[in-house]
Structure formats: C-alpha cells, structure tokens
C-alpha cells in the first residue's frame, strides 16, 4: 500500500521526429496507420497535407514537421499516421516512426516553463524523463487548433 | 429507477400518439358524431396518461387524466360535443406537445401547469350537471347587468363563480397575484375583436386568464361595447401589465385592481352559485359555429391503413445508418479493387464470384439507401391543424388537400423541409386566398383551396404548394422593386414575368402593406429560397392574377448521394455537382477575350466569365498551353460561369462526405467523396467559385 501516486500514471504513444522522442496521450489516439494516399485541400495552411480516406471517413492529415518548422523529409517505410480525436475533431499527424507506448508517472514530467525560445513551445505540455530518455509531450488540443493560420476558413 | 434509457422511446412514442391525436381531433371536428374517432382519441389519451405516469411526468398524466374524464363523458353521451369543446381538446394537445418539447429539450416536463385548460375541462364536465340551471344563470346575468348601469365600467361588475374563486384562492395561497383588469378601447377602434385578441395574447404571455366578461367568444364576435374585463392569475405585478397593455394601440384606459382574499368568499352560501360559462357555450350557438367559417379537410382516407402498417418498425439512430452506409461504400470500393486485380491466372469461377459480389453490393447499397428514406407524410401531417388554425385566425375558409404523402425523401431532407413548407402554406393562406367576401365577389366558391402535392420526378422529388387565391400582382411587385432600388425603371419594363416574380425572393421584400401576425414582414420567401438551395433544391413560382399561385420546390432525392462530373486539373481530381453544370464545351485559347480585366468567352451570343480553377485552387501545374481547352459551364442561380479544367473523367454517382470538423467551412469546397479506387476527391462548391 501507500502507492497512491499510481493514480497519476498516464500512458503515452511515443514517436520519433528525426532523433527526438515525442509523446501523445494514448486516450486521444484512435489508430495508427501506414501512410495512405491523400488529396491536397486547397486554401489550407501548408502543414495540412490533405485528407485521407480512413475506412470511409474523411480525415485531414497534418505534417507535423512543417508545423514545427522542421526540415521536411520524404516518407519512408517507417512513416506512420497517428489518428487522434479530440473535441470531436479527427486529425492524422504524420510522424517519422512510432516507437512504443510508455507509462509515465506525474513526477517524471517536467513543466516546460523552464524551457524557452522555441517556435513550437505552444504545442508542448511538458517533458517526460524515463530511463535517461527525454520525451516531449505534445498538447493535442493546441495541435488541432488551426484557426490562427487558417486564412481561407470562414467568410 | 433509471428511466433515461426509456426516455427516447417515450418521446418518440408520445410524438406519434400526439400526431394521431391531432388527426383524430381534426376528424372529430368534421364528424362530431363519429364514435370510432372518439374511441381513438380516448385510447390515445389513455395511452399517453399511462406512459407519462410510468415515466413520472405527473403534470402530463394529470392533464391527460382530465382529458380522459371529459372524453369518457362524451362517449357516454353525458356531455355534448361542441366546437368549443373541440377547441379545448386542441388546447390540451398543444399543452401536451409543449410538455413533450420541454422533455426533449430539458429532460423534464417544465413547470407549466396549464391550470386554465384543466379548469376549462372541468367546466365542460360540470356542464352536464348544471344543464337544467342554465336558464336561471342567464337571468341572473341580466339582472346584474341592469344593476350596474350606474357604474362607469359595467363589465367590471361580476362575481366570480365558486370554481373560479377556488382557483383564485389557491393561486393567492401560492403567492400569485389575482388581477382584475378592465380595458377600455378607443371609440374609433375599427377591429375591436382583433385588438382584443392582441390584448388577450399579451395577457396570456404572463398570466392565466380564468374569467372574461363578456365571454371570449362574444369578444371574438365583436359582441361587446368598447370595454371588457378579465380576471387572471399571474406572478407579475399590476404595473407590469399596465405598461404592457398601454403600449398597445387604440387602448384608452386600463384599470387594474388586485383581488385579495376578501374577494373570494369560500362560504357555504356561495356554493349554490352557478358555475359560469367561461368555457362552455350554449348549444344553439354551438351549432352556428359548427357550420361556421373554418373548415379543413384532409383528403387522405387510407391514412388509417397506413398507420397500422407502420406498426412493425424498429427505431434506428440515423448515426448508425451512417455507419452502415460507410461500410457499404467501403465494400463497394474493395469490390472495385478485386475487379481490378489482374494476376493473369484469373479463373472463370473467380470472375463469377466477383460478379456475384458486385450484384450483392449493389443491392445492399440500394437497400441501405432505402432505409434512410421516409415518407413526406412525416412533415405533411402537421399541416391540416396548422391551416385550420390559420384559417380561423384570418376568418377565411380554407380547404387543404394533400396528395402524394407516401412520396419518400431522405431523412436529412425531411428534417429540413418542414419550415420552408410552413412558410409557403402560411403565405398561401395569408396572401393567396382572399377573404370570403372578396371570393364571392370574384365569383369563386367561398372556400379557398390549397393543394399540397408531392411526387417523384426522376432523381428529384417535387413538392408543390398551390392556391386558388388572388395570385401575385406583378405590377405591384415591379413597382416595389423599382421603389426599393432593386431594379431601374427603364430596365424593369423589359423584364419577363419570371424575372419579376423572382424579386419576391429578394431579402426583405414584401408587397403586403399591412403587417399581419402570419406573414408580411418581408422575412419570408428569401429564407425559403436559401433553405431550399442549401438542400440542393430550387424553388419556382407560377402565378396568374386572379386565378392563384403555385410554388414548386424541386429537391434531390437524397443529400448523401449526388450525380457529379469528375474532372482532372493538374494531377488532382475534383467533382462538380451535376445539377449545377449546364454544359461542357471545348474552346481554343484564342477564344478567350479580356473584358474589364476579366477573361470571358462568347457562347451563342452570351458572354460567360472564365474561372481558372488551377489558379484559384493553387494547383501545381506546368504552364504549357494546350491547343484545346475544356470549359465546364456552371450555373450560379441564373448566371453562368465557365470553369477551365484539363480533362474530364465522366459522370458518376458520388457519396458526399464532410471534410471533418477541422476543415469545416473551408472555402471553395463542398465536401469530399471517395472514388472507386479508394482515393479521395474534393467536391467543388460552385456557388463560391463561380463569378
């Protein structure tokens, strides 16, 4: 007994962008797919790659590298689309490689307020540390909010 | 016990029962002697009572219980059916509908007790006992009215009967105000009854009227001088009503007195007092009203047969059908892929299997589509009652004939089509059908006819609202358009009849000089048009002055599947809805001319602006100019534009899918569809792309 901290454990899907580890909370992940053919959607921000047919449902996919201002690379055998669903919004994010599912205790997560000066700061919830690895945990809600960039939306 | 899982079933079933109650009441109004109808009404009231009771909606149960008592008395011939009683039953129906609405929205039945209705119901019941004393009562009122001549407000001189006193007393106990309000109208007031009606409505918004002197019916028939008095129960203060009523035109004076406990004596002596006839009518007068001015007919005799057929159904959430639909689309896609596999060693049995699969998927697709179809009856069935009420309000005779209620439309369309139709029907009743006098003058039968017709026409469903009223005065419409600056006078004279009629669809355009409660505010037809267009349909008007008008709505069978033209631009595929394309032509680059910085082409003497889709949609493309260009001519309303595309794939039936919440409302795109090979193609929104 006495291990009340276990309530605060959360699971994260860890993926790679270049050499860095990123994580999204597992509850918001619907499925993980191999890269699918997509249709470009005009008048959307450049990081919206297009829409895919996910078993009959049309889902937009986001190039997270472009969004974070990272170098754009060609897709490989390892490229995956993580389909997430948050606030009724379905969205696929394209990642270099999906690694594993990690369980993190809350005390293993460090607030990002200690970090500074990064363009992608807004999208980061915190940084998790486990076994000497560092996993950047993403704020999916922010990621799924494209209203600031979406020049062609609305009237 | 948790009832929430039954709530939806309760709501659905109640709605169904209320609808059947509605129909039966209309039927009863026409044939008061029909015992079968009466039994049906009784049965429905009883069922609703039972269901409401089980679910714990006590107010609903109470109201239906009171209804039941009256209906029971009716069945046993203890009480006679009067138009007034039917009205009360209709009020019950409205109250029950309000309860249901409240349950749908909030999960609870709300706080409204509809005491006045319960009161009227019990009055109707009391009548059977009090019948012999009727004469005595009329005598009484005569005496009192003579007595009070001295007083300036003669209508204010009456005593509440025992029942009313009880109600008032209880209301007082509950902390409500009981107000006696005397209203004196301006002597120059022409439409006294209409004015009074407005006052009554104002009062009823915040109070329950328990007594009116003279009686409401007499006020409606203008059988009163320039004043009347009501007693009402309310939460509001006297001053509130003072201001409210004073703001109504042609009101000279408002006298409000608050009644206290001393005004209601609950003594034994008063019990001998005769219940008033607030709600009841003398039989003679009742006969008059029955043959009176409102008459609504429903030309649907096989309705009952249909009802019994709908008994064997299963309620399915539309979302589940969407899932099913998605799966079927997927099946079709995978089938297409199987057909495409060419391994070289395809045996005959493999081919046969694929062919068989194709047949099954096609049938499955049709079957799922059919499940989504519901008869327009679902929308139509509320109209007879509405027309009845409207006719009564307008003091016109209107017969509503409905045809083709069995015509089926997609569920999503059905849900949206109700409001526009209500608008058109009201429009016909209000502006179309003339008053009885005018009709007789014009040599028409006194009863106006409104025909509501639905039928399938190819891939469309057509709904027509036709009246034999006065038609549209095109001159008037034209002048109004000039006056409003919509069109210049010199141009106006060259316009065709169709052009002029179309002005009616312009925002805030109304030719009705007098604003009525029903329509004439000018916020009408443009809304109808917008709504219909949202549904992918069109509206047209045919009219002949003096003969009547016809509104024709043309709707696609379903919103989910449309015919589309697939085109290629650069490397990308797009779908253009076929109903907005007019034709496809090939031109050479030198046929494109510049007019005021806009590229145009000339086709059969008309100038059509050119839209370069690749530029607008930022489609990556090499710049080499082709010898021949393909132009898809599209319609945006009446105007044409030419979309420049690289090549055509062909016409195809496509399933429209939303782009998802993230990209919802994106410009230029109306959605997406999945092609046979599983790839996604975007559907172009012609309205925003066309010039």
Interface residues (C-beta under 8 A of the other chain):
Chain A: X37 X38 X39 X40 X41 X42 X43 X44 X48 X50 X51 X52 X53 X55 X56 X57 X58 X59 X60 X87 X88 X89 X90 X91 X144 X146 X150 X152 X153 X154 X155
Chain B: X326 X327 X329 X330 X572 X573 X616 X617 X618 X619 X657 X658 X659 X660 X661 X662 X663 X665 X666 X667 X668 X669 X672 X674 X678 X679 X680 X681 X682
